[in-house]
Amino acid sequence: MAKKKSQFPTYKGRPLVRVGSDLYYGNMTEKYVVRLKVKSTKMVNDLEVADKVTIQLMCTDPDIPPRKQVVKSSEKQGLYLAMDIGEIWLDRALNEK
């Protein structure tokens, strides 16, 4: 049986969508997603990479005011560390009873 191809790239089985300097990780039909906002970048071997990244665990309920949608927030150095933390937060939030 053929797998259905996702229209977005995925990271550890979940969609990863870029909108400008923001990355959204997770499925919008689930209760939570992670927002990664690139605050600053630096040059490494002629390649621009993320330096400071804000991570936010957000509730996807449209009835909640935007300011109250953010459940948890932090700032990390580098996109890899931010993605790692965001993935852990999202797993824990979606698996809590």
C-alpha positions in Angstrom: 0.0 0.0 0.0 1.4 3.4 -1.0 2.0 6.0 1.7 0.1 9.3 1.3 2.6 12.1 0.5 2.5 15.0 2.9 2.4 18.5 1.3 4.8 19.8 4.0 8.3 18.6 5.0 8.2 16.6 8.3 10.4 16.3 11.3 10.1 13.2 13.4 6.7 12.4 11.7 5.1 15.9 12.2 4.7 18.7 9.7 7.2 21.5 9.7 6.0 24.7 8.1 8.0 27.9 7.6 6.3 31.3 7.4 9.0 34.0 7.1 11.2 33.8 10.2 8.7 31.5 12.0 8.6 27.8 11.9 5.4 25.9 13.0 6.0 22.3 14.1 3.0 19.9 14.6 -0.4 19.3 13.2 -2.9 22.1 13.5 -5.7 19.6 14.0 -4.1 18.5 17.3 -4.5 20.4 20.5 -1.0 21.9 20.5 1.7 23.0 18.1 5.2 24.5 18.6 6.2 27.9 17.2 9.9 28.6 16.6 10.7 32.3 16.0 14.2 33.1 14.7 15.3 36.2 16.6 18.8 36.6 15.1 21.1 34.8 12.6 24.8 34.5 12.1 27.1 33.6 9.2 28.8 30.2 9.3 31.0 29.4 6.3 29.0 31.7 4.0 25.7 30.3 5.2 23.2 32.2 7.3 22.1 30.1 10.3 19.7 30.7 13.2 21.4 32.0 16.3 18.7 33.0 18.9 15.4 31.1 18.6 12.3 31.6 20.7 10.2 28.4 21.3 6.5 28.6 22.2 4.1 25.7 22.9 0.8 27.0 21.7 -2.8 25.8 22.0 -4.6 25.6 18.6 -8.1 26.3 20.0 -9.4 29.3 17.9 -11.7 30.3 20.8 -8.8 31.2 23.1 -7.5 34.8 22.8 -4.0 34.9 21.1 -2.2 36.1 24.2 -3.5 33.1 26.2 -2.7 30.5 23.5 1.0 30.4 24.5 1.3 27.7 27.2 5.1 27.6 27.6 8.0 29.8 26.2 11.8 29.8 26.2 14.7 31.1 24.2 17.6 28.9 23.1 20.8 29.3 21.1 20.6 27.6 17.7 17.7 25.9 15.8 18.8 22.4 16.5 18.5 22.8 20.3 15.2 24.8 19.9 13.7 22.0 17.7 14.8 19.4 20.2 13.1 21.2 23.2 10.0 22.0 21.1 9.6 18.3 20.1 9.8 17.2 23.8 7.3 19.9 24.9 4.9 18.9 22.1 5.2 15.1 22.9 4.5 15.7 26.6 1.6 18.1 25.9 -0.1 15.8 23.4 0.4 12.7 25.6 -0.9 14.1 28.9 -4.2 12.8 30.2 
